Amino acid sequence: MAGSFTGSPTALAHLTPRPVKGLFGDNYLSVADLDFTQQFLPEVYEKEVERYGNRTISGFLRMVGAEMPMASDVITWSEQGRLHIAYDDVAVADATTLTFPAGHLIGKGMTLVVSKGFTTQKAYVQDVVGQAVTVDTYGDASGLTITGGDVKVFVYGSEYAKGTSQAGNSVDASFTTFNNKPIILRDKYNVNGSDVAQIGWVEVTTEAGTSGYLWYLKSEHEARIRFEDQLEMAMVEAEKSTDGAGNVRDIAAAAGFGGGANITGSEGLFAALEDRGLVYTDADFGAAAGAGLADFDTILAELDKQGSIEENMLFLDRGTSLAIDNMLAAQNSYGAGGTSYGVFDNSEDMALNLGFSGFRRGSYDFYKTDWKYLNDSTTRGLVADVEGVLVPAGTSTVYDQQLGKNISRPFLHIRYRASEADDRRMKSWVTGSVGGNYTSDADEMNVHFLSERALCVQAANNFVLLKATS
């Protein structure tokens, strides 16, 4: 028995295709055809929604530092010591004897200021035997009257009799040597051959502000940006691994990397400032009645004790930035209605723009900006323990062990491994068998990223790390 069709041309007419785009009765897909439209024609917006805006957090180190090549595994530099002789841990043995730390530089004939709190006495050095220094006081024949714990002492001069020989005390210039080592950072992006063959386009706006249609390499583009962010984040957050006694410890030797992995970390910005910089906790710049300004003046007083770098940059989280705006705005709380436009060149528009970007206090200039790294909820904004960093502008002069001479470097700069054979500042290469690259039999494309770098924080005593503890 012969078979037969159950349908008819009339019943199938609505599926007849047309060679051109047009509305015809036999090529129209009705909304009622739910099975077809739901399965084959999902509603897809072709433009990617920018729900987080510009997501990259890099830029801090590009603003305040520089990048320079190096060829060694270790960076070593020396920083000058203090010019004047001072001690803050001197014990008072009795009315005529001070006990200085071992290796002190006090000599006969020196004149000293001895202080505790706001009480001071002037003393003359009569004799020195090891750590014991015999003194007599200028203003009181009864000797030292400052007792009860350690005292602070600094040398302000000397006094010798006529015809004295062997006067003075030879003092070698002091310096401190620091070092850091680079770390190797790596990442990659992987896509298989099948996904490459299934082309899909999405209109996107990149982090740099440009827009256009991107294919599957949209993810590769983001992987590269994420890696570039991590290059900066690692320089900020890196920390050396030690055993608690200051000895370097390999933290990966027994963790699947095999013996001799040599994963020992590096010294990043925060670690350097915690170790040898200035750390100011729980600053309340927005406090009322001038208390915020008093906090700021405390920081200035400490800067006076250090290098006194005139120009400084403040990189702050949002809360601290607004608190400083409030602190500065409160200094202009006079005039009609509590507002005086005089200090703003009599411009009302300028007066009401309270997002201060620069100001001067005492002999220091400050330039203030928001640091996105401290605000982003996927970086330090998640922790919120660091409120900002004060970074000195300019350069420092240090002795470079490799060059054998004094050099000028930005206080904050990056050294990366590079030679004529290989530049490891930011390497990128492709492996696999997809996309015109044939390096293996794997049906995939791997985009690799690598960098080897370290951060040098010189003259860290001129930096201030603002931290919150509550």
Secondary structure as UniProt FT lines:
FT   TURN            9..12
FT   HELIX           13..15
FT   TURN            25..26
FT   TURN            31..32
FT   HELIX           34..40
FT   HELIX           60..64
FT   STRAND          67..70
FT   STRAND          75..80
FT   STRAND          86..94
FT   TURN            95..96
FT   STRAND          97..99
FT   TURN            102..103
FT   TURN            108..109
FT   STRAND          110..116
FT   TURN            117..118
FT   STRAND          119..129
FT   TURN            130..131
FT   STRAND          132..137
FT   TURN            141..142
FT   STRAND          151..158
FT   TURN            162..163
FT   STRAND          175..180
FT   STRAND          183..192
FT   HELIX           193..197
FT   STRAND          202..205
FT   TURN            207..208
FT   STRAND          211..214
FT   TURN            216..217
FT   HELIX           218..237
FT   TURN            253..256
FT   TURN            259..260
FT   HELIX           269..276
FT   STRAND          278..281
FT   TURN            285..286
FT   TURN            288..290
FT   HELIX           291..305
FT   TURN            306..307
FT   STRAND          311..316
FT   HELIX           318..330
FT   TURN            331..332
FT   HELIX           336..338
FT   HELIX           342..344
FT   TURN            345..346
FT   HELIX           348..351
FT   STRAND          358..361
FT   TURN            362..363
FT   STRAND          364..370
FT   HELIX           372..374
FT   TURN            377..379
FT   HELIX           380..382
FT   STRAND          386..392
FT   STRAND          395..400
FT   TURN            401..404
FT   STRAND          405..410
FT   STRAND          412..418
FT   STRAND          427..432
FT   TURN            435..436
FT   STRAND          444..457
FT   HELIX           460..462
FT   STRAND          464..467
//
